[in-house]
């Protein structure tokens, strides 16, 4: 809000009144400009929240609920929302024409697809056995950081991290938090010292005959 006389936004609220219509919350203000002392009225209309369908991914399952959001709000992938099932991060937005987009006004959205931030992140670990690969799924705290060149122990293997695949890129240096990691690639080393042990974090494991180089 700005003063209609001088354009300043340095305003003092002298009086305010709130009331509702069927669709909107309306706030009436009596304001005084601190720059020119002009006194004027201003009304602010805010659309009432409505329930939007929310589908929350939780590793191997999903949950459906509804979340109240103002239809005028802008939604973006990566936004964090507080639902009745805890905090979630938006993955994509499904429009009325079934198209998935990364950004939209809430009123155009049919379904919000999101990932729960209340559960551990599940990432893949691939141990290169030169002809075979031992693969694991491990559950880690979402802010647990893994770096290229870390030495990891998992069951009987001790290996060096050669590469990391995240949601949007492949990394041969640096590191990332578990919340965005898809897979970690490890080459065994001969020594037994390690930075951390992920054995107790194993959710599943299997062995295959191919090792995908990052």
Phi, psi and omega in degrees: 000141180225153177295129180289347181270305185250349178083004180287147175255013176272090190240149175249131178275117179271325182201147176219151180214134181243140172206167188239146167250187181296324186250341190229155165260128183242127179247119176260131182236142166253117190239152175233128179282127180284344180276311185242001178069013176293136177251130183208165180255147179216138177244137178239124181252127180237125180296136179293143177298145173233162184276128176247143180291133182232122177249120188251123177277133177229073180063268184260007181215174177218157179232144179249134177211190177228149182226131179282127180218143175295131182298343180272352183291145173269132179247144180221149172299141183095342177296143177256127180243151175256109180257178177289354176250017178102187182287139177225156176245129182293128175263318179199165182236123180264123181274176182295336177270012180074359177290141176263131180227169180262346183212138180193158169282136188307323183297340180268356187263138175263316183222136173259121178261129188214167176244136179292137174259009182263358182238162178297160173273135177257121181236161178265144174236124178245120179258118183284114180253020176057073182122328175229165176225132173267118183252140178230153163247127181234147179255120184234155171302142189298332181263009176293128185256134175241135182240148170302136182085357170300147174257118186244138170255133174214116191053236184269001183261139169237125185213163178262135178290118180265333182194159181225132174253122179256188180301329188229001180199169175250137187239131173250002175205164182080201182201181182203160175280153182302332182299336180244001181276135173264313183208148177240133182253129188232136170252131180298150174237164186276334182275165188256349178293144182212159179281323178198159184247122181257009185304316182286353181264001184292130175258327178198166179205156175200164178239137179230178185254012179228141176241118181274115176288140180281000000 
